Amino acid sequence: MKNIWKYMKEFVAEEDAVGVVEIILILVVLISLVVIFKQQLTSLVKNILSKITKQSNSI
């Protein structure tokens, strides 16, 4: 019975490590996408903010 608990604890510990690796990989992919499309993202945000500013002046 003790062996079963030991194996279960080891399995849970291994699964936690896999979750951490998954989160790190997702963050790396997101950061790389931001770096790749930085110019497009900044121009998109500037356009949206300028439209908001123009429309807010008309109110």
HELIX and SHEET records of a PDB file:
HELIX    1   1 LYS A    2  ILE A   36  1                                  35    
HELIX    2   2 LYS A   38  ASN A   57  1                                  20    
END                                                                             
